[in-house]
Amino acid sequence: MGLIGGALKSGINKFDPSMSMITIFIVGLLVIFLKAYIVRIAYNNVAEKVTGNKYKLTYMDSLFMVLLFMGLF
């Protein structure tokens, strides 16, 4: 029973009140766009060698793929 809520005190001490919700939102969008770019580059370099498929993934395709997998997990 002594460990219940133990991590809560350390989590409150590490909270930075100067970071606003807009900053967190912008950083989140930046991470999503960066993931989409990485997916596009990785798919276009690997898929043709593995499957023989000549289709090149566009940025919007990779963005939708990232959002789909983020929704699944």
C-alpha positions as protocol buffer text, in pm:
chain_id: "A"
residue {
  index: 1
  type: MET
  ca { x: 0 y: 0 z: 0 }
}
residue {
  index: 2
  type: GLY
  ca { x: 296 y: 235 z: 46 }
}
residue {
  index: 3
  type: LEU
  ca { x: 372 y: 256 z: -327 }
}
residue {
  index: 4
  type: ILE
  ca { x: 34 y: 383 z: -443 }
}
residue {
  index: 5
  type: GLY
  ca { x: 74 y: 735 z: -583 }
}
residue {
  index: 6
  type: GLY
  ca { x: 451 y: 733 z: -535 }
}
residue {
  index: 7
  type: ALA
  ca { x: 526 y: 842 z: -890 }
}
residue {
  index: 8
  type: LEU
  ca { x: 271 y: 1122 z: -873 }
}
residue {
  index: 9
  type: LYS
  ca { x: 486 y: 1345 z: -652 }
}
residue {
  index: 10
  type: SER
  ca { x: 791 y: 1321 z: -877 }
}
residue {
  index: 11
  type: GLY
  ca { x: 574 y: 1380 z: -1187 }
}
residue {
  index: 12
  type: ILE
  ca { x: 434 y: 1702 z: -1045 }
}
residue {
  index: 13
  type: ASN
  ca { x: 782 y: 1833 z: -966 }
}
residue {
  index: 14
  type: LYS
  ca { x: 898 y: 1776 z: -1326 }
}
residue {
  index: 15
  type: PHE
  ca { x: 604 y: 1963 z: -1483 }
}
residue {
  index: 16
  type: ASP
  ca { x: 716 y: 2280 z: -1661 }
}
residue {
  index: 17
  type: PRO
  ca { x: 437 y: 2542 z: -1644 }
}
residue {
  index: 18
  type: SER
  ca { x: 606 y: 2765 z: -1904 }
}
residue {
  index: 19
  type: MET
  ca { x: 530 y: 2515 z: -2185 }
}
residue {
  index: 20
  type: SER
  ca { x: 190 y: 2609 z: -2321 }
}
residue {
  index: 21
  type: MET
  ca { x: -62 y: 2387 z: -2492 }
}
residue {
  index: 22
  type: ILE
  ca { x: 9 y: 2557 z: -2826 }
}
residue {
  index: 23
  type: THR
  ca { x: 376 y: 2460 z: -2801 }
}
residue {
  index: 24
  type: ILE
  ca { x: 286 y: 2101 z: -2720 }
}
residue {
  index: 25
  type: PHE
  ca { x: 42 y: 2093 z: -3014 }
}
residue {
  index: 26
  type: ILE
  ca { x: 302 y: 2233 z: -3257 }
}
residue {
  index: 27
  type: VAL
  ca { x: 566 y: 1986 z: -3140 }
}
residue {
  index: 28
  type: GLY
  ca { x: 314 y: 1702 z: -3179 }
}
residue {
  index: 29
  type: LEU
  ca { x: 236 y: 1806 z: -3537 }
}
residue {
  index: 30
  type: LEU
  ca { x: 606 y: 1836 z: -3613 }
}
residue {
  index: 31
  type: VAL
  ca { x: 661 y: 1481 z: -3487 }
}
residue {
  index: 32
  type: ILE
  ca { x: 377 y: 1349 z: -3706 }
}
residue {
  index: 33
  type: PHE
  ca { x: 515 y: 1522 z: -4017 }
}
residue {
  index: 34
  type: LEU
  ca { x: 865 y: 1394 z: -3941 }
}
residue {
  index: 35
  type: LYS
  ca { x: 732 y: 1039 z: -3904 }
}
residue {
  index: 36
  type: ALA
  ca { x: 552 y: 1072 z: -4239 }
}
residue {
  index: 37
  type: TYR
  ca { x: 874 y: 1187 z: -4406 }
}
residue {
  index: 38
  type: ILE
  ca { x: 1066 y: 894 z: -4260 }
}
residue {
  index: 39
  type: VAL
  ca { x: 795 y: 648 z: -4371 }
}
residue {
  index: 40
  type: ARG
  ca { x: 803 y: 787 z: -4726 }
}
residue {
  index: 41
  type: ILE
  ca { x: 1181 y: 767 z: -4754 }
}
residue {
  index: 42
  type: ALA
  ca { x: 1197 y: 419 z: -4601 }
}
residue {
  index: 43
  type: TYR
  ca { x: 912 y: 280 z: -4815 }
}
residue {
  index: 44
  type: ASN
  ca { x: 1046 y: 423 z: -5138 }
}
residue {
  index: 45
  type: ASN
  ca { x: 1392 y: 279 z: -5071 }
}
residue {
  index: 46
  type: VAL
  ca { x: 1285 y: -66 z: -4953 }
}
residue {
  index: 47
  type: ALA
  ca { x: 950 y: -164 z: -5110 }
}
residue {
  index: 48
  type: GLU
  ca { x: 1071 y: -193 z: -5468 }
}
residue {
  index: 49
  type: LYS
  ca { x: 1358 y: -419 z: -5367 }
}
residue {
  index: 50
  type: VAL
  ca { x: 1141 y: -643 z: -5150 }
}
residue {
  index: 51
  type: THR
  ca { x: 816 y: -667 z: -5348 }
}
residue {
  index: 52
  type: GLY
  ca { x: 913 y: -556 z: -5697 }
}
residue {
  index: 53
  type: ASN
  ca { x: 635 y: -296 z: -5685 }
}
residue {
  index: 54
  type: LYS
  ca { x: 721 y: 23 z: -5880 }
}
residue {
  index: 55
  type: TYR
  ca { x: 471 y: 245 z: -5692 }
}
residue {
  index: 56
  type: LYS
  ca { x: 634 y: 538 z: -5512 }
}
residue {
  index: 57
  type: LEU
  ca { x: 466 y: 656 z: -5195 }
}
residue {
  index: 58
  type: THR
  ca { x: 373 y: 1025 z: -5193 }
}
residue {
  index: 59
  type: TYR
  ca { x: 395 y: 1246 z: -4886 }
}
residue {
  index: 60
  type: MET
  ca { x: 17 y: 1247 z: -4838 }
}
residue {
  index: 61
  type: ASP
  ca { x: 6 y: 868 z: -4864 }
}
residue {
  index: 62
  type: SER
  ca { x: 273 y: 839 z: -4598 }
}
residue {
  index: 63
  type: LEU
  ca { x: 93 y: 1093 z: -4378 }
}
residue {
  index: 64
  type: PHE
  ca { x: -229 y: 891 z: -4396 }
}
residue {
  index: 65
  type: MET
  ca { x: -34 y: 572 z: -4323 }
}
residue {
  index: 66
  type: VAL
  ca { x: 124 y: 729 z: -4013 }
}
residue {
  index: 67
  type: LEU
  ca { x: -214 y: 853 z: -3888 }
}
residue {
  index: 68
  type: LEU
  ca { x: -368 y: 511 z: -3951 }
}
residue {
  index: 69
  type: PHE
  ca { x: -103 y: 327 z: -3753 }
}
residue {
  index: 70
  type: MET
  ca { x: -108 y: 586 z: -3475 }
}
residue {
  index: 71
  type: GLY
  ca { x: -482 y: 525 z: -3444 }
}
residue {
  index: 72
  type: LEU
  ca { x: -430 y: 150 z: -3425 }
}
residue {
  index: 73
  type: PHE
  ca { x: -169 y: 159 z: -3150 }
}
